[in-house]
Amino acid sequence: MRHLRLPFFRRITAISLLHSRLTSCSLCHPQTVSNYKQWRSTSTTLNRHIQELSQTEQRLLNKLYTGLIGGQRASLAESITLVETTHPRKKELAQVLLQKVLAYKREQETQNGGQPLSFRVGLSGPPGAGKSSFIEVMGKMLTGRGHKVSVLAVDPSSCTTGGSLMGDKTRMTELSRDMNAFIRPSPTSGTLGGVTRTTNEAVVLCEGAGYDVVLVETVGVGQSEFAVADMVDMFVLLIPPAGGDELQGIKRGIIERADLVVVTKSDGDLVVPARRIQAEYTSAMKLLRRQSKSWNPKVVRVSSNSAEGIPEVWAKMQSYQHAMLVNGELQGRRQAQQKVWMWTLIQENVLAHFRHHPAVREALPHLEERVTRGDISPGLASDLLLKAFLSSSL
């Protein structure tokens, strides 16, 4: 029973990776029987690890899990708080909770013919594009049609307090009071790409709680700001009219990732500029390489004030979802995204481990001082730090 002496988090991670490999196998594969036996063994081991939790921890996880799949917003909020924590033991508890929710989701999707029950939409755009106003109007329309909508709004972090600067709940007053909607603002906390490292896990929790439409709002349109595109089914770029030379002001990279471009604030005196921008983007996107064989990116105009164009935007989103589901592209995109996020988390964890390594922390101040004075190059300093790290880690 040597494997029981592995650290708790490594055991859970190994179980998760093995389980994902097994569930991705075709039922007609010759190794199906063997894989099934391994899966049963893995599930038994996971249950054993859950039993190793204290009674207080087990009660907490059972309470969160039961409330979450029951659609309780308070349990969902508490679960997201748990996955956002940096406390080592609570991070382990969060992974156990996520495994239970993932198992529940797989069971639900199996009953749905293997197709996802939710639709993930990423929203990005420059400041002032009207993202929050658009989300509120769109969200109210969807809840009115019987959908459950969750909004994960990623805000810039304050350098002083580390908290969110924008506060989306104060900007989506109507939607925040809707019992079929859930809004969760989260600070970026310095994360590159404007998306918190736990946003992907929060998406899973929202889906487990029964929210069939998950909107992920991120900040900015720089080259590092479209990480949200690697965690959603559809990426939507929102741009305002009359904002100068838009085609130059917005990076080409993010336009290439967009499945839908929405020109906002198309009302009053801005209708004419909005039509001009729509025509420019429609022409420009014809020159870009298509990301999907099943979908040509569209450009539409909306007004959050009058709600004009909002139903048409949702119709375009549904057309996209249907096209991607029919040929299996949506499922393939989700599988590829899981690999991307696995390596993203590995990079963050490795960097954090490197920074806190005793040998690195000891040599870092002296090397930083020498780099600052110009005595050595940053490249040489990094090589010396890596040698110190590797030599003491062997």
C-alpha positions as a Markdown table, in Angstrom:
| # | Residue | x | y | z |
|---|---|---|---|---|
| 1 | Met | 0.0 | 0.0 | 0.0 |
| 2 | Arg | 2.9 | 2.4 | -0.8 |
| 3 | His | 0.6 | 4.7 | -2.7 |
| 4 | Leu | -1.2 | 5.7 | 0.5 |
| 5 | Arg | 2.0 | 7.4 | 1.6 |
| 6 | Leu | 1.9 | 9.9 | -1.3 |
| 7 | Pro | 0.9 | 13.5 | -0.3 |
| 8 | Phe | -2.9 | 14.0 | -0.3 |
| 9 | Phe | -3.0 | 16.4 | -3.2 |
| 10 | Arg | -0.8 | 14.2 | -5.4 |
| 11 | Arg | -3.1 | 11.3 | -4.8 |
| 12 | Ile | -6.2 | 13.3 | -5.8 |
| 13 | Thr | -4.5 | 14.7 | -8.8 |
| 14 | Ala | -3.3 | 11.3 | -10.0 |
| 15 | Ile | -6.8 | 9.9 | -9.6 |
| 16 | Ser | -8.3 | 12.8 | -11.5 |
| 17 | Leu | -5.9 | 12.4 | -14.5 |
| 18 | Leu | -6.4 | 8.6 | -14.6 |
| 19 | His | -10.2 | 9.0 | -14.4 |
| 20 | Ser | -10.2 | 11.6 | -17.3 |
| 21 | Arg | -8.1 | 9.2 | -19.5 |
| 22 | Leu | -10.4 | 6.3 | -18.8 |
| 23 | Thr | -13.6 | 8.2 | -19.4 |
| 24 | Ser | -12.3 | 9.5 | -22.8 |
| 25 | Cys | -11.8 | 6.0 | -24.1 |
| 26 | Ser | -14.2 | 4.6 | -26.6 |
| 27 | Leu | -16.6 | 1.9 | -25.4 |
| 28 | Cys | -15.6 | -0.3 | -28.3 |
| 29 | His | -11.9 | -0.1 | -27.5 |
| 30 | Pro | -10.4 | -3.6 | -26.8 |
| 31 | Gln | -9.1 | -2.4 | -23.5 |
| 32 | Thr | -12.6 | -1.4 | -22.2 |
| 33 | Val | -12.9 | -4.2 | -19.7 |
| 34 | Ser | -9.4 | -3.6 | -18.3 |
| 35 | Asn | -10.0 | 0.1 | -18.2 |
| 36 | Tyr | -13.3 | -0.4 | -16.4 |
| 37 | Lys | -11.6 | -2.5 | -13.7 |
| 38 | Gln | -9.0 | 0.2 | -13.3 |
| 39 | Trp | -11.7 | 2.9 | -13.1 |
| 40 | Arg | -13.5 | 0.9 | -10.3 |
| 41 | Ser | -10.2 | 0.6 | -8.5 |
| 42 | Thr | -9.6 | 4.3 | -8.9 |
| 43 | Ser | -13.1 | 5.2 | -7.6 |
| 44 | Thr | -12.5 | 2.9 | -4.6 |
| 45 | Thr | -9.2 | 4.7 | -3.8 |
| 46 | Leu | -10.9 | 8.1 | -4.1 |
| 47 | Asn | -13.6 | 7.0 | -1.7 |
| 48 | Arg | -10.9 | 5.9 | 0.7 |
| 49 | His | -9.2 | 9.3 | 0.5 |
| 50 | Ile | -12.5 | 11.0 | 1.2 |
| 51 | Gln | -12.9 | 8.8 | 4.3 |
| 52 | Glu | -9.5 | 10.1 | 5.5 |
| 53 | Leu | -11.0 | 13.5 | 5.9 |
| 54 | Ser | -12.1 | 14.6 | 9.4 |
| 55 | Gln | -15.8 | 14.4 | 10.2 |
| 56 | Thr | -15.9 | 18.2 | 10.2 |
| 57 | Glu | -14.4 | 18.3 | 6.7 |
| 58 | Gln | -16.7 | 15.6 | 5.5 |
| 59 | Arg | -19.7 | 17.4 | 6.8 |
| 60 | Leu | -18.6 | 20.7 | 5.1 |
| 61 | Leu | -18.0 | 19.0 | 1.8 |
| 62 | Asn | -21.3 | 17.1 | 1.9 |
| 63 | Lys | -23.2 | 20.3 | 2.8 |
| 64 | Leu | -21.6 | 22.2 | 0.0 |
| 65 | Tyr | -22.1 | 19.4 | -2.6 |
| 66 | Thr | -25.7 | 18.8 | -1.6 |
| 67 | Gly | -26.5 | 22.5 | -1.7 |
| 68 | Leu | -24.6 | 23.1 | -4.9 |
| 69 | Ile | -26.3 | 20.4 | -7.0 |
| 70 | Gly | -29.6 | 21.5 | -5.4 |
| 71 | Gly | -29.1 | 24.9 | -7.0 |
| 72 | Gln | -28.6 | 26.9 | -3.8 |
| 73 | Arg | -26.7 | 30.1 | -4.7 |
| 74 | Ala | -25.2 | 30.4 | -1.2 |
| 75 | Ser | -23.6 | 27.0 | -1.5 |
| 76 | Leu | -22.3 | 27.8 | -5.0 |
| 77 | Ala | -20.8 | 31.1 | -3.7 |
| 78 | Glu | -19.1 | 29.3 | -0.7 |
| 79 | Ser | -17.8 | 26.5 | -3.1 |
| 80 | Ile | -16.2 | 29.1 | -5.4 |
| 81 | Thr | -14.6 | 30.8 | -2.3 |
| 82 | Leu | -13.2 | 27.4 | -1.4 |
| 83 | Val | -11.6 | 26.9 | -4.8 |
| 84 | Glu | -10.2 | 30.4 | -4.7 |
| 85 | Thr | -8.4 | 29.9 | -1.4 |
| 86 | Thr | -4.6 | 29.7 | -1.1 |
| 87 | His | -4.8 | 27.8 | 2.1 |
| 88 | Pro | -3.0 | 24.4 | 1.5 |
| 89 | Arg | -5.5 | 22.2 | 3.3 |
| 90 | Lys | -8.6 | 24.0 | 1.9 |
| 91 | Lys | -7.1 | 23.7 | -1.6 |
| 92 | Glu | -7.1 | 19.9 | -1.1 |
| 93 | Leu | -10.8 | 20.0 | 0.1 |
| 94 | Ala | -11.6 | 22.0 | -3.0 |
| 95 | Gln | -10.2 | 19.4 | -5.3 |
| 96 | Val | -12.3 | 16.7 | -3.6 |
| 97 | Leu | -15.4 | 18.8 | -4.0 |
| 98 | Leu | -14.5 | 19.4 | -7.7 |
| 99 | Gln | -14.1 | 15.6 | -8.3 |
| 100 | Lys | -17.6 | 15.0 | -6.9 |
| 101 | Val | -19.1 | 17.7 | -9.0 |
| 102 | Leu | -17.3 | 16.4 | -12.1 |
| 103 | Ala | -18.6 | 12.9 | -11.5 |
| 104 | Tyr | -22.1 | 14.4 | -11.1 |
| 105 | Lys | -21.7 | 16.4 | -14.4 |
| 106 | Arg | -20.5 | 13.3 | -16.3 |
| 107 | Glu | -23.6 | 11.4 | -15.1 |
| 108 | Gln | -25.9 | 14.2 | -16.3 |
| 109 | Glu | -24.2 | 14.5 | -19.7 |
| 110 | Thr | -24.3 | 10.7 | -20.1 |
| 111 | Gln | -28.1 | 10.9 | -19.7 |
| 112 | Asn | -28.1 | 13.7 | -22.2 |
| 113 | Gly | -26.5 | 11.6 | -24.9 |
| 114 | Gly | -23.0 | 12.7 | -24.1 |
| 115 | Gln | -23.6 | 16.3 | -25.0 |
| 116 | Pro | -22.9 | 19.2 | -22.6 |
| 117 | Leu | -25.8 | 20.6 | -20.7 |
| 118 | Ser | -24.4 | 24.1 | -20.6 |
| 119 | Phe | -23.2 | 26.8 | -23.0 |
| 120 | Arg | -20.1 | 28.8 | -22.0 |
| 121 | Val | -19.7 | 32.2 | -23.5 |
| 122 | Gly | -16.6 | 34.4 | -23.1 |
| 123 | Leu | -17.0 | 38.2 | -23.4 |
| 124 | Ser | -14.2 | 40.7 | -23.8 |
| 125 | Gly | -13.8 | 44.2 | -25.0 |
| 126 | Pro | -12.2 | 47.6 | -24.3 |
| 127 | Pro | -13.2 | 49.6 | -21.2 |
| 128 | Gly | -16.3 | 51.5 | -21.9 |
| 129 | Ala | -17.7 | 49.0 | -24.5 |
| 130 | Gly | -20.7 | 48.4 | -22.3 |
| 131 | Lys | -20.0 | 44.8 | -21.4 |
| 132 | Ser | -21.9 | 44.9 | -18.1 |
| 133 | Ser | -24.9 | 46.6 | -19.6 |
| 134 | Phe | -25.0 | 44.1 | -22.4 |
| 135 | Ile | -24.7 | 41.2 | -19.9 |
| 136 | Glu | -27.5 | 42.5 | -17.8 |
| 137 | Val | -29.9 | 42.9 | -20.6 |
| 138 | Met | -28.9 | 39.6 | -22.2 |
| 139 | Gly | -29.1 | 37.9 | -18.8 |
| 140 | Lys | -32.6 | 39.2 | -18.0 |
| 141 | Met | -33.8 | 38.1 | -21.4 |
| 142 | Leu | -32.5 | 34.6 | -20.9 |
| 143 | Thr | -33.9 | 34.2 | -17.4 |
| 144 | Gly | -37.2 | 35.3 | -18.7 |
| 145 | Arg | -37.0 | 32.5 | -21.2 |
| 146 | Gly | -36.4 | 29.9 | -18.5 |
| 147 | His | -32.6 | 29.7 | -18.5 |
| 148 | Lys | -30.4 | 29.9 | -15.5 |
| 149 | Val | -27.5 | 32.3 | -16.0 |
| 150 | Ser | -24.2 | 32.6 | -14.1 |
| 151 | Val | -21.8 | 35.5 | -14.7 |
| 152 | Leu | -18.2 | 35.2 | -13.7 |
| 153 | Ala | -16.9 | 38.8 | -14.0 |
| 154 | Val | -13.2 | 39.1 | -13.7 |
| 155 | Asp | -12.2 | 42.6 | -12.5 |
| 156 | Pro | -8.8 | 44.3 | -12.4 |
| 157 | Ser | -7.2 | 44.0 | -9.0 |
| 158 | Ser | -6.2 | 46.9 | -6.8 |
| 159 | Cys | -2.5 | 47.1 | -6.2 |
| 160 | Thr | -3.2 | 48.2 | -2.7 |
| 161 | Thr | -5.9 | 45.9 | -1.4 |
| 162 | Gly | -5.9 | 43.1 | -4.0 |
| 163 | Gly | -9.7 | 43.5 | -4.4 |
| 164 | Ser | -11.8 | 44.2 | -7.4 |
| 165 | Leu | -12.0 | 47.7 | -8.7 |
| 166 | Met | -15.1 | 47.6 | -10.7 |
| 167 | Gly | -17.6 | 45.7 | -8.7 |
| 168 | Asp | -20.0 | 44.1 | -11.2 |
| 169 | Lys | -22.8 | 43.5 | -8.8 |
| 170 | Thr | -23.2 | 47.3 | -8.4 |
| 171 | Arg | -23.3 | 47.6 | -12.2 |
| 172 | Met | -25.8 | 44.8 | -12.8 |
| 173 | Thr | -28.4 | 45.7 | -10.2 |
| 174 | Glu | -31.4 | 44.1 | -11.9 |
| 175 | Leu | -29.7 | 40.9 | -12.8 |
| 176 | Ser | -28.1 | 40.5 | -9.4 |
| 177 | Arg | -31.6 | 40.4 | -7.8 |
| 178 | Asp | -32.8 | 37.7 | -10.2 |
| 179 | Met | -33.1 | 34.4 | -8.5 |
| 180 | Asn | -32.3 | 32.5 | -11.7 |
| 181 | Ala | -29.0 | 34.4 | -12.1 |
| 182 | Phe | -25.7 | 34.3 | -10.2 |
| 183 | Ile | -23.0 | 37.0 | -10.4 |
| 184 | Arg | -19.6 | 36.4 | -9.1 |
| 185 | Pro | -17.0 | 39.2 | -9.5 |
| 186 | Ser | -13.4 | 38.0 | -8.9 |
| 187 | Pro | -10.2 | 40.0 | -8.8 |
| 188 | Thr | -7.5 | 39.1 | -11.4 |
| 189 | Ser | -4.9 | 39.1 | -8.5 |
| 190 | Gly | -2.2 | 39.9 | -11.1 |
| 191 | Thr | -3.0 | 36.9 | -13.2 |
| 192 | Leu | -1.9 | 37.2 | -16.8 |
| 193 | Gly | -4.8 | 37.2 | -19.2 |
| 194 | Gly | -7.3 | 38.9 | -17.0 |
| 195 | Val | -8.7 | 35.5 | -15.9 |
| 196 | Thr | -8.2 | 34.2 | -12.4 |
| 197 | Arg | -6.5 | 30.8 | -12.2 |
| 198 | Thr | -9.6 | 29.3 | -10.6 |
| 199 | Thr | -12.1 | 30.7 | -13.1 |
| 200 | Asn | -12.1 | 27.4 | -15.0 |
| 201 | Glu | -13.0 | 25.6 | -11.8 |
| 202 | Ala | -15.7 | 28.1 | -11.0 |
| 203 | Val | -17.3 | 27.4 | -14.4 |
| 204 | Val | -17.5 | 23.7 | -13.5 |
| 205 | Leu | -19.1 | 24.5 | -10.2 |
| 206 | Cys | -21.7 | 26.8 | -11.8 |
| 207 | Glu | -22.6 | 24.0 | -14.3 |
| 208 | Gly | -22.9 | 21.6 | -11.4 |
| 209 | Ala | -25.3 | 24.0 | -9.8 |
| 210 | Gly | -27.6 | 23.8 | -12.8 |
| 211 | Tyr | -26.7 | 27.0 | -14.7 |
| 212 | Asp | -27.1 | 26.2 | -18.4 |
| 213 | Val | -25.6 | 29.5 | -19.6 |
| 214 | Val | -22.2 | 30.6 | -18.2 |
| 215 | Leu | -20.9 | 34.0 | -19.1 |
| 216 | Val | -17.3 | 34.8 | -18.4 |
| 217 | Glu | -16.4 | 38.5 | -18.7 |
| 218 | Thr | -12.8 | 39.6 | -18.8 |
| 219 | Val | -11.1 | 42.9 | -19.0 |
| 220 | Gly | -9.2 | 44.6 | -21.9 |
| 221 | Val | -8.4 | 43.4 | -25.4 |
| 222 | Gly | -4.6 | 43.2 | -25.2 |
| 223 | Gln | -2.7 | 40.2 | -26.6 |
| 224 | Ser | -2.6 | 38.6 | -23.1 |
| 225 | Glu | -6.3 | 39.3 | -22.4 |
| 226 | Phe | -7.9 | 36.5 | -24.4 |
| 227 | Ala | -7.1 | 33.6 | -22.0 |
| 228 | Val | -10.9 | 33.5 | -21.6 |
| 229 | Ala | -11.1 | 32.1 | -25.1 |
| 230 | Asp | -9.4 | 28.9 | -23.8 |
| 231 | Met | -12.2 | 28.1 | -21.3 |
| 232 | Val | -15.4 | 28.8 | -23.2 |
| 233 | Asp | -17.4 | 27.4 | -26.1 |
| 234 | Met | -17.9 | 30.7 | -27.8 |
| 235 | Phe | -15.8 | 33.9 | -27.6 |
| 236 | Val | -17.6 | 37.2 | -28.2 |
| 237 | Leu | -15.8 | 40.5 | -28.7 |
| 238 | Leu | -17.7 | 43.7 | -27.8 |
| 239 | Ile | -16.6 | 47.0 | -29.3 |
| 240 | Pro | -18.1 | 50.5 | -29.0 |
| 241 | Pro | -18.8 | 52.7 | -32.1 |
| 242 | Ala | -17.1 | 56.1 | -32.6 |
| 243 | Gly | -14.1 | 55.1 | -30.6 |
| 244 | Gly | -11.4 | 56.2 | -33.1 |
| 245 | Asp | -9.6 | 53.8 | -35.5 |
| 246 | Glu | -11.0 | 50.6 | -34.1 |
| 247 | Leu | -9.2 | 48.2 | -36.5 |
| 248 | Gln | -5.9 | 49.7 | -35.4 |
| 249 | Gly | -6.8 | 50.1 | -31.7 |
| 250 | Ile | -7.8 | 46.4 | -31.2 |
| 251 | Lys | -5.2 | 43.7 | -31.6 |
| 252 | Arg | -5.6 | 41.4 | -34.5 |
| 253 | Gly | -4.9 | 38.4 | -32.3 |
| 254 | Ile | -8.1 | 38.8 | -30.3 |
| 255 | Ile | -10.2 | 39.5 | -33.5 |
| 256 | Glu | -9.0 | 36.2 | -34.9 |
| 257 | Arg | -10.2 | 34.4 | -31.8 |
| 258 | Ala | -13.7 | 36.0 | -31.9 |
| 259 | Asp | -16.6 | 33.8 | -33.0 |
| 260 | Leu | -18.9 | 36.8 | -32.8 |
| 261 | Val | -18.3 | 40.6 | -32.9 |
| 262 | Val | -20.9 | 42.8 | -31.2 |
| 263 | Val | -21.0 | 46.5 | -31.9 |
| 264 | Thr | -22.6 | 48.0 | -28.8 |
| 265 | Lys | -24.4 | 51.3 | -28.2 |
| 266 | Ser | -26.1 | 51.3 | -31.6 |
| 267 | Asp | -28.7 | 53.9 | -30.8 |
| 268 | Gly | -29.4 | 57.7 | -31.2 |
| 269 | Asp | -26.5 | 59.5 | -32.8 |
| 270 | Leu | -24.3 | 56.4 | -32.7 |
| 271 | Val | -26.4 | 54.4 | -35.1 |
| 272 | Val | -24.6 | 55.6 | -38.2 |
| 273 | Pro | -21.1 | 55.1 | -36.7 |
| 274 | Ala | -22.2 | 51.7 | -35.5 |
| 275 | Arg | -23.3 | 50.7 | -39.0 |
| 276 | Arg | -19.9 | 51.9 | -40.4 |
| 277 | Ile | -18.0 | 49.9 | -37.8 |
| 278 | Gln | -20.1 | 46.8 | -38.5 |
| 279 | Ala | -19.3 | 47.1 | -42.2 |
| 280 | Glu | -15.6 | 47.5 | -41.6 |
| 281 | Tyr | -15.4 | 44.5 | -39.3 |
| 282 | Thr | -17.5 | 42.4 | -41.6 |
| 283 | Ser | -15.0 | 43.1 | -44.4 |
| 284 | Ala | -11.9 | 42.7 | -42.2 |
| 285 | Met | -13.0 | 39.3 | -40.8 |
| 286 | Lys | -13.4 | 37.8 | -44.3 |
| 287 | Leu | -9.6 | 38.1 | -44.6 |
| 288 | Leu | -8.9 | 36.2 | -41.4 |
| 289 | Arg | -8.3 | 32.5 | -41.2 |
| 290 | Arg | -11.4 | 30.6 | -40.0 |
| 291 | Gln | -11.1 | 28.8 | -36.7 |
| 292 | Ser | -14.0 | 26.4 | -37.3 |
| 293 | Lys | -15.2 | 24.5 | -40.4 |
| 294 | Ser | -18.8 | 24.9 | -39.2 |
| 295 | Trp | -19.0 | 28.6 | -38.4 |
| 296 | Asn | -18.2 | 31.9 | -40.1 |
| 297 | Pro | -17.8 | 34.7 | -37.5 |
| 298 | Lys | -20.6 | 37.3 | -37.6 |
| 299 | Val | -20.7 | 41.0 | -36.8 |
| 300 | Val | -23.9 | 42.4 | -35.3 |
| 301 | Arg | -25.2 | 45.6 | -33.7 |
| 302 | Val | -27.0 | 46.0 | -30.4 |
| 303 | Ser | -28.4 | 48.6 | -28.1 |
| 304 | Ser | -28.5 | 47.8 | -24.4 |
| 305 | Asn | -30.7 | 50.8 | -23.8 |
| 306 | Ser | -33.5 | 49.7 | -26.0 |
| 307 | Ala | -32.6 | 45.9 | -26.1 |
| 308 | Glu | -32.6 | 46.2 | -29.9 |
| 309 | Gly | -30.5 | 43.4 | -31.4 |
| 310 | Ile | -30.2 | 41.4 | -28.2 |
| 311 | Pro | -32.6 | 38.5 | -29.3 |
| 312 | Glu | -30.7 | 38.4 | -32.6 |
| 313 | Val | -27.4 | 38.0 | -30.8 |
| 314 | Trp | -28.8 | 35.1 | -28.8 |
| 315 | Ala | -30.1 | 33.5 | -32.0 |
| 316 | Lys | -26.6 | 33.8 | -33.5 |
| 317 | Met | -25.2 | 32.2 | -30.3 |
| 318 | Gln | -27.6 | 29.3 | -30.5 |
| 319 | Ser | -26.9 | 28.8 | -34.2 |
| 320 | Tyr | -23.2 | 28.6 | -33.3 |
| 321 | Gln | -23.8 | 26.1 | -30.5 |
| 322 | His | -25.9 | 23.9 | -32.7 |
| 323 | Ala | -23.4 | 23.9 | -35.5 |
| 324 | Met | -20.5 | 23.0 | -33.2 |
| 325 | Leu | -22.4 | 20.3 | -31.4 |
| 326 | Val | -23.5 | 18.6 | -34.6 |
| 327 | Asn | -20.0 | 17.9 | -35.9 |
| 328 | Gly | -18.4 | 17.4 | -32.4 |
| 329 | Glu | -16.2 | 20.5 | -32.6 |
| 330 | Leu | -17.6 | 21.8 | -29.3 |
| 331 | Gln | -16.7 | 18.7 | -27.4 |
| 332 | Gly | -13.3 | 18.6 | -29.0 |
| 333 | Arg | -12.7 | 22.2 | -28.1 |
| 334 | Arg | -13.5 | 21.5 | -24.4 |
| 335 | Gln | -11.1 | 18.6 | -24.4 |
| 336 | Ala | -8.3 | 20.7 | -25.8 |
| 337 | Gln | -9.0 | 23.5 | -23.4 |
| 338 | Gln | -8.6 | 21.1 | -20.4 |
| 339 | Lys | -5.0 | 20.4 | -21.6 |
| 340 | Val | -4.3 | 24.1 | -22.0 |
| 341 | Trp | -5.4 | 24.9 | -18.5 |
| 342 | Met | -3.6 | 21.9 | -17.0 |
| 343 | Trp | -0.3 | 23.3 | -18.4 |
| 344 | Thr | -1.2 | 26.8 | -17.4 |
| 345 | Leu | -1.6 | 25.7 | -13.8 |
| 346 | Ile | 1.6 | 23.7 | -13.9 |
| 347 | Gln | 3.5 | 26.7 | -15.1 |
| 348 | Glu | 2.0 | 28.9 | -12.3 |
| 349 | Asn | 2.7 | 26.2 | -9.6 |
| 350 | Val | 6.3 | 25.6 | -10.8 |
| 351 | Leu | 7.0 | 29.3 | -10.8 |
| 352 | Ala | 5.6 | 29.7 | -7.3 |
| 353 | His | 7.7 | 26.7 | -6.1 |
| 354 | Phe | 10.8 | 28.2 | -7.7 |
| 355 | Arg | 10.3 | 31.6 | -6.1 |
| 356 | His | 9.8 | 30.1 | -2.6 |
| 357 | His | 12.7 | 27.6 | -2.9 |
| 358 | Pro | 15.3 | 28.3 | -0.1 |
| 359 | Ala | 18.3 | 28.4 | -2.4 |
| 360 | Val | 16.6 | 30.8 | -4.8 |
| 361 | Arg | 15.4 | 33.1 | -2.0 |
| 362 | Glu | 18.9 | 33.2 | -0.6 |
| 363 | Ala | 20.6 | 34.1 | -3.8 |
| 364 | Leu | 17.8 | 36.4 | -5.3 |
| 365 | Pro | 18.5 | 39.7 | -3.4 |
| 366 | His | 22.2 | 39.7 | -4.3 |
| 367 | Leu | 21.6 | 38.8 | -7.9 |
| 368 | Glu | 18.8 | 41.4 | -8.3 |
| 369 | Glu | 21.2 | 44.0 | -6.9 |
| 370 | Arg | 23.9 | 43.1 | -9.4 |
| 371 | Val | 21.4 | 43.1 | -12.3 |
| 372 | Thr | 20.2 | 46.5 | -11.2 |
| 373 | Arg | 23.7 | 47.9 | -11.1 |
| 374 | Gly | 24.4 | 46.4 | -14.5 |
| 375 | Asp | 27.2 | 44.1 | -13.3 |
| 376 | Ile | 25.6 | 41.1 | -14.9 |
| 377 | Ser | 23.0 | 40.5 | -17.5 |
| 378 | Pro | 19.4 | 39.3 | -16.6 |
| 379 | Gly | 20.1 | 36.2 | -18.6 |
| 380 | Leu | 23.2 | 35.3 | -16.6 |
| 381 | Ala | 21.3 | 36.0 | -13.3 |
| 382 | Ser | 18.4 | 33.7 | -14.3 |
| 383 | Asp | 20.9 | 30.9 | -15.3 |
| 384 | Leu | 22.6 | 31.2 | -11.8 |
| 385 | Leu | 19.2 | 31.1 | -10.1 |
| 386 | Leu | 18.2 | 28.0 | -12.1 |
| 387 | Lys | 21.6 | 26.3 | -11.2 |
| 388 | Ala | 21.0 | 27.1 | -7.5 |
| 389 | Phe | 17.5 | 25.7 | -7.7 |
| 390 | Leu | 18.5 | 22.5 | -9.6 |
| 391 | Ser | 21.6 | 21.8 | -7.6 |
| 392 | Ser | 19.8 | 21.9 | -4.2 |
| 393 | Ser | 16.8 | 20.0 | -5.6 |
| 394 | Leu | 18.8 | 16.9 | -6.6 |
